[in-house]
Amino acid sequence: MPIEILMPALSPTMEEGTLAKWLVKEGDTVASGDVMCEIETDKATMEFEAVDEGTIGKILVKEGTEGVKVNAAIAVLLEDGESASDIGATPASKPEPAAKEEAAPAPASAPAAAAAPAAPKSNDGTRVFATPLARRIAAQKGLDLSAINGSGPHGRIIKSDVENAQVTPAVTDAPKAAAPSAPAGPSSDAIAKMYEGRDYEEVKLDGMRKIIAARLTEAKQTVPHFYLRRDIKLDALLEFRSTLNGQLADRKIKLSVNDFIIKACALALQQVPDANAVWAGDRILKLTPSDVAVAVAIEGGLFTPVLQDSHQKSLSALSAEMKDLATRARDRKLAPHEYQGGSFAISNLGMFGIDNFDAVINPPHGAILAVGAGAKKPVVGKDGELAIATVMSVTLSVDHRVIDGALGAELLNAIVANLENPLAMLA
C-alpha cells in the first residue's frame, strides 16, 4: 500500500514549515536514511531523511511552498511491486470517508429541529470537525463538541465519541457578562491605507519573524517582568583579560568580555541555585547545571544558542563553543537541541554602543541579563576620592513567578561580584 510521507515536526514548537527544496524527483528510489528534501523551520533549514525504502510515486507539495502544516502529506512513497496507479486520489482531493453509522436515515418521527447544527467552533475560533450524526446527538445531549476528542479520520468526531463523552454543556449564544478585553488594533489593510500616496516597501514576514512576534508578544503579556539594575566596574576584568590573552596568543585564543560574562552568570546560578529555575505552567523546574543561552543577531531575527554546563567549562572552552554556535546560527545550521532549553539568557548590545536597555524574557527562562557598553565614568572610591573607572551598566529582567525580588537581587549581586573579581572565577 502506498505510504504517505508527512511533513515532520523538526522541533517541539514547530507547527508549520517551508518545503525549501526537493532533492529527489518522482520515480527516484530512496532507502532509509537518504535525504529527500530541505525544510525551513522558523529557526533553521534542515534536511529530512527517508524512513522507509521505496520509489517516490508522487510529490504532493512543490518546493518553495510556505506554511505547510506538520503532519500534512508532502509525497507518496511506493513499495516494491506498486505503481503510480495504486496511489489514487491525493489526500488533498480524496473525499473523507463517511462514518458507517450515518448510512441509516434519521427516524421519521424526529422533529425538524433535530437536524444537524452548523459546524461548531472551538474557543480559539478553529472549526471542530464532526459527522452530521455526531453533531445531532451532541445537540440533543447538550454536549460541547470542542471538548471532545475525535477518533475518526483526521481527528473527526463520530457517533461513538459523542456517546462515550462526559456531559459538558455546549456553549450557547445566551447573553453573559463579557470579560473586559483590550480593543482590537487596526487591521493590516487599514494601516496600509494610512500610507497611501507615500513610498514604502512591503516586507513579507518569514517564519522566523512570525515566531519572534508571537513569542515575544506572549512573553510581554503573560510574564510578570520586573527589572533590577547595577553598574559594574570592569577595570580589574579588562586588565586580567589582557594578561590572559597575551599568554594565550600562541594558541590563537582571544577571550572577549562576553566570555567572562557567560562564565560569571553560570557561576552565579550555582551560587544562587534557587534562581536557576524555569516556569513550567503549573510548577517550577529548578535546574542543577548552568545552561546559559546567549542571544545572537542574524539577518531577519535572532537565535539564543545554549551553552550547556557553562559553570564546568573553562573560559577558552566557552569562547570556542560560543564562536562555533554563533557562526552556525548565522548560517541557520543549528540543530533544535542547540537553541532550546536553558534557564537564563544574556543579551549583549554593548558592542553597538548601547548604554543600557531592558531585555524581554524568553519563556520558559526565569531571567535574562541585558548588557550595555563599558565606558569611562567618574566614580567615588572607597576613600571618598573621585576617580575614573570603566563602568558597564546591566539590567536583569526577572520573571516574578519564578524569582522574587530579594532572590533576583542576590543573583545579580553574585554576577557583579564575579565580574569585579574575575580571578576568583578560576578558583
Secondary structure as the mmCIF struct_conf table of DSSP 4:
data_model
#
loop_
_struct_conf.conf_type_id
_struct_conf.id
_struct_conf.beg_label_comp_id
_struct_conf.beg_label_asym_id
_struct_conf.beg_label_seq_id
_struct_conf.end_label_comp_id
_struct_conf.end_label_asym_id
_struct_conf.end_label_seq_id
STRN STRN1 ILE A 3 LEU A 6
HELX_LH_PP_P HELX_LH_PP_P1 MET A 7 PRO A 8
BEND BEND1 SER A 11 SER A 11
TURN_TY1_P TURN_TY1_P1 PRO A 12 THR A 13
STRN STRN2 GLU A 16 TRP A 22
BEND BEND2 LEU A 23 VAL A 24
TURN_TY1_P TURN_TY1_P2 GLU A 26 GLY A 27
STRN STRN3 THR A 29 VAL A 30
TURN_TY1_P TURN_TY1_P3 SER A 32 GLY A 33
STRN STRN4 VAL A 35 GLU A 40
BEND BEND3 ASP A 42 LYS A 43
STRN STRN5 THR A 45 GLU A 49
BEND BEND4 VAL A 51 ASP A 52
STRN STRN6 GLY A 54 ILE A 59
BEND BEND5 VAL A 61 VAL A 61
TURN_TY1_P TURN_TY1_P4 GLU A 63 GLY A 64
STRN STRN7 THR A 65 LYS A 69
TURN_TY1_P TURN_TY1_P5 VAL A 70 ASN A 71
STRN STRN8 ALA A 73 LEU A 78
HELX_LH_PP_P HELX_LH_PP_P2 GLU A 79 GLU A 79
TURN_TY1_P TURN_TY1_P6 ASP A 80 GLY A 81
HELX_RH_3T_P HELX_RH_3T_P1 ALA A 84 ASP A 86
TURN_TY1_P TURN_TY1_P7 ILE A 87 ILE A 87
BEND BEND6 ALA A 89 ALA A 89
TURN_TY1_P TURN_TY1_P8 PRO A 91 SER A 93
BEND BEND7 LYS A 94 LYS A 94
HELX_LH_PP_P HELX_LH_PP_P3 PRO A 95 ALA A 99
HELX_RH_3T_P HELX_RH_3T_P2 LYS A 100 ALA A 103
BEND BEND8 ALA A 104 ALA A 104
HELX_LH_PP_P HELX_LH_PP_P4 PRO A 105 PRO A 107
TURN_TY1_P TURN_TY1_P9 ALA A 108 SER A 109
BEND BEND9 ALA A 110 ALA A 110
HELX_RH_3T_P HELX_RH_3T_P3 ALA A 112 ALA A 114
BEND BEND10 ALA A 115 ALA A 115
HELX_LH_PP_P HELX_LH_PP_P5 ALA A 116 PRO A 120
STRN STRN9 LYS A 121 LYS A 121
TURN_TY1_P TURN_TY1_P10 ASN A 123 ASP A 124
BEND BEND11 GLY A 125 GLY A 125
HELX_LH_PP_P HELX_LH_PP_P6 THR A 126 THR A 126
STRN STRN10 ARG A 127 ARG A 127
HELX_LH_PP_P HELX_LH_PP_P7 VAL A 128 PHE A 129
STRN STRN11 ALA A 130 ALA A 130
HELX_RH_AL_P HELX_RH_AL_P1 PRO A 132 LYS A 141
TURN_TY1_P TURN_TY1_P11 GLY A 142 GLY A 142
STRN STRN12 LEU A 143 LEU A 143
HELX_RH_3T_P HELX_RH_3T_P4 LEU A 145 ALA A 147
BEND BEND12 ILE A 148 ILE A 148
BEND BEND13 GLY A 152 GLY A 152
HELX_RH_3T_P HELX_RH_3T_P5 PRO A 153 GLY A 155
STRN STRN13 ILE A 157 ILE A 157
HELX_RH_AL_P HELX_RH_AL_P2 LYS A 159 GLU A 163
TURN_TY1_P TURN_TY1_P12 ASN A 164 ASN A 164
BEND BEND14 ALA A 165 ALA A 165
HELX_LH_PP_P HELX_LH_PP_P8 GLN A 166 VAL A 167
STRN STRN14 PRO A 169 PRO A 169
HELX_LH_PP_P HELX_LH_PP_P9 ALA A 170 VAL A 171
HELX_LH_PP_P HELX_LH_PP_P10 ALA A 177 PRO A 180
HELX_LH_PP_P HELX_LH_PP_P11 ALA A 182 SER A 187
HELX_RH_AL_P HELX_RH_AL_P3 SER A 188 MET A 194
TURN_TY1_P TURN_TY1_P13 TYR A 195 GLY A 197
BEND BEND15 ARG A 198 ARG A 198
HELX_LH_PP_P HELX_LH_PP_P12 GLU A 202 LEU A 205
HELX_RH_AL_P HELX_RH_AL_P4 GLY A 207 THR A 222
BEND BEND16 VAL A 223 VAL A 223
STRN STRN15 HIS A 225 LYS A 233
HELX_RH_AL_P HELX_RH_AL_P5 ASP A 235 LEU A 248
HELX_RH_3T_P HELX_RH_3T_P6 ALA A 249 ARG A 251
TURN_TY1_P TURN_TY1_P14 LYS A 252 LYS A 252
HELX_RH_AL_P HELX_RH_AL_P6 VAL A 257 GLN A 271
BEND BEND17 VAL A 272 VAL A 272
HELX_RH_3T_P HELX_RH_3T_P7 PRO A 273 ALA A 275
BEND BEND18 ASN A 276 ASN A 276
STRN STRN16 ALA A 277 TRP A 279
BEND BEND19 GLY A 281 ARG A 283
STRN STRN17 ILE A 284 LYS A 286
HELX_LH_PP_P HELX_LH_PP_P13 LEU A 287 LEU A 287
BEND BEND20 THR A 288 PRO A 289
STRN STRN18 VAL A 292 VAL A 294
STRN STRN19 VAL A 296 ILE A 298
TURN_TY1_P TURN_TY1_P15 GLU A 299 GLY A 300
STRN STRN20 GLY A 301 PHE A 303
STRN STRN21 VAL A 306 LEU A 307
TURN_TY1_P TURN_TY1_P16 GLN A 308 ASP A 309
HELX_RH_3T_P HELX_RH_3T_P8 SER A 310 GLN A 312
BEND BEND21 LYS A 313 LYS A 313
HELX_RH_AL_P HELX_RH_AL_P7 LEU A 315 ARG A 330
TURN_TY1_P TURN_TY1_P17 ASP A 331 ARG A 332
HELX_RH_AL_P HELX_RH_AL_P8 PRO A 336 TYR A 339
BEND BEND22 GLN A 340 GLN A 340
BEND BEND23 SER A 343 SER A 343
STRN STRN22 PHE A 344 ASN A 348
HELX_RH_3T_P HELX_RH_3T_P9 GLY A 350 PHE A 352
TURN_TY1_P TURN_TY1_P18 GLY A 353 GLY A 353
HELX_LH_PP_P HELX_LH_PP_P14 ALA A 359 ILE A 361
TURN_TY1_P TURN_TY1_P19 PRO A 363 PRO A 364
STRN STRN23 HIS A 365 HIS A 365
BEND BEND24 GLY A 366 GLY A 366
STRN STRN24 ALA A 367 VAL A 380
TURN_TY1_P TURN_TY1_P20 LYS A 382 ASP A 383
BEND BEND25 GLY A 384 GLY A 384
STRN STRN25 LEU A 386 ASP A 399
TURN_TY1_P TURN_TY1_P21 HIS A 400 VAL A 402
HELX_RH_AL_P HELX_RH_AL_P9 GLY A 405 GLU A 420
BEND BEND26 ASN A 421 ASN A 421
HELX_RH_3T_P HELX_RH_3T_P10 PRO A 422 LEU A 426
#
